[in-house]
């Protein structure tokens, strides 16, 4: 999977990978580990993103690869 994703990023195809904040099976830690395995440059460290005046989750931007988490908003 790492080689496949590196080829996609090298082809300049933007990639978004998203995770639920409470997902215990496939959580954001796996996404961060995957980004590290890809060896891509971190552009923007983890920051909150907003939706209807509430924190909707976090976003971390790498070169060609974005990690996004989402919260359940009530």
Number of C-alpha atoms within 10 A of each C-alpha: 8 12 10 9 16 17 12 15 17 12 10 12 12 12 15 11 12 17 20 16 17 13 11 10 8 13 15 22 11 12 18 13 10 14 21 13 12 16 12 14 13 16 13 12 10 15 12 14 15 11 9 7 7 12 14 18 20 20 18 17 18 17 17 19 24 19 19 23 22 19 14 10 10 4
